[in-house]
């Protein structure tokens, strides 16, 4: 029983740290893009999502081919999911 508790606790802590790192990188990149561009719009969220997913695609275990696939797939999925998140969170789209 104690070993199971330790295993579940360790998994929860590792999962929480990974989620926290992902969120910190995403928010940091989003704020960086907004500061450098001087405007807060959907492109900041899309760029931050794309860059974050590509970065985390690199640290996944596997071969060189799987790293390349994870980076490409991550950057596309980050952009695809970043756009609706921005629309839902702000309720409008400022493209220009």
Backbone torsions as a table, in degrees:
resi	resn	phi	psi	omega
1	UNK	NA	-41.0	-179.5
2	UNK	-67.8	-37.0	178.6
3	UNK	-65.6	-38.4	177.7
4	UNK	-65.0	-42.1	178.3
5	UNK	-60.8	-44.3	179.5
6	UNK	-64.2	-41.7	-179.7
7	UNK	-65.4	-43.8	179.1
8	UNK	-66.7	-41.7	179.2
9	UNK	-63.7	-45.1	179.1
10	UNK	-62.4	-42.7	177.8
11	UNK	-62.7	-39.2	178.5
12	UNK	-66.5	-41.0	179.8
13	UNK	-66.8	-45.1	179.7
14	UNK	-63.5	-42.8	177.5
15	UNK	-63.0	-40.4	178.3
16	UNK	-66.5	-38.7	177.7
17	UNK	-66.0	-42.8	178.2
18	UNK	-62.5	-44.5	178.0
19	UNK	-64.0	-40.1	177.7
20	UNK	-64.3	-40.6	178.1
21	UNK	-65.9	-41.7	179.3
22	UNK	-61.6	-45.8	-179.4
23	UNK	-65.7	-40.4	179.8
24	UNK	-65.0	-42.2	179.2
25	UNK	-65.7	-43.9	-179.5
26	UNK	-61.5	-50.0	-178.5
27	UNK	-66.2	-38.8	178.1
28	UNK	-63.1	-45.0	178.2
29	UNK	-66.3	-39.4	178.9
30	UNK	-62.1	-44.5	177.8
31	UNK	-68.4	-36.4	177.3
32	UNK	-62.4	-46.8	178.9
33	UNK	-63.6	-40.6	179.5
34	UNK	-64.6	-39.0	179.8
35	UNK	-70.6	-42.8	-178.2
36	UNK	-70.5	-35.7	-179.2
37	UNK	-85.7	-21.9	179.0
38	UNK	80.8	9.4	-179.4
39	UNK	-147.4	144.7	176.2
40	UNK	-104.2	108.3	178.9
41	UNK	-142.2	-171.4	-174.2
42	UNK	-66.6	-26.3	-178.5
43	UNK	-67.1	-29.8	175.8
44	UNK	-64.9	-43.8	-179.4
45	UNK	-68.5	-43.2	179.5
46	UNK	-64.2	-43.9	179.3
47	UNK	-65.5	-41.3	179.2
48	UNK	-66.8	-42.1	177.6
49	UNK	-64.2	-41.4	-179.9
50	UNK	-65.7	-46.1	-179.0
51	UNK	-67.7	-38.2	179.5
52	UNK	-66.6	-45.8	179.2
53	UNK	-64.3	-38.3	178.1
54	UNK	-65.3	-40.7	178.9
55	UNK	-64.2	-45.3	-179.9
56	UNK	-72.5	-21.6	173.0
57	UNK	-67.5	-28.5	178.8
58	UNK	-72.8	-31.3	-174.7
59	UNK	-89.4	-1.6	176.1
60	UNK	-71.8	145.2	-179.5
61	UNK	-70.8	151.8	176.8
62	UNK	145.7	-171.9	-177.5
63	UNK	-83.2	178.1	178.8
64	UNK	-63.5	-38.3	178.0
65	UNK	-63.6	-43.6	-179.5
66	UNK	-68.9	-32.4	175.2
67	UNK	-63.7	-45.7	179.6
68	UNK	-63.0	-43.0	178.6
69	UNK	-63.6	-41.9	180.0
70	UNK	-65.3	-37.5	179.0
71	UNK	-66.3	-47.2	-179.0
72	UNK	-65.3	-48.6	-179.5
73	UNK	-63.8	-40.1	179.4
74	UNK	-65.6	-40.8	-179.5
75	UNK	-68.4	-36.7	177.8
76	UNK	-68.8	-46.8	-179.3
77	UNK	-66.8	-34.4	177.1
78	UNK	-63.4	-39.6	178.0
79	UNK	-71.2	-40.4	-178.1
80	UNK	-66.2	-40.1	-179.8
81	UNK	-84.8	-21.7	179.8
82	UNK	-69.3	-36.6	-178.4
83	UNK	-63.9	-51.6	179.2
84	UNK	-64.9	-31.6	178.2
85	UNK	-62.9	-42.1	178.9
86	UNK	-67.7	-40.5	-180.0
87	UNK	-64.7	-42.2	-179.6
88	UNK	-69.1	-40.1	-175.4
89	UNK	-74.6	-31.5	-178.8
90	UNK	-107.6	-16.5	174.9
91	UNK	79.9	0.6	178.4
92	UNK	-152.5	167.1	179.7
93	UNK	-119.8	119.1	172.8
94	UNK	-105.1	100.2	-176.9
95	UNK	-94.1	-36.1	-178.2
96	UNK	-101.9	NA	NA
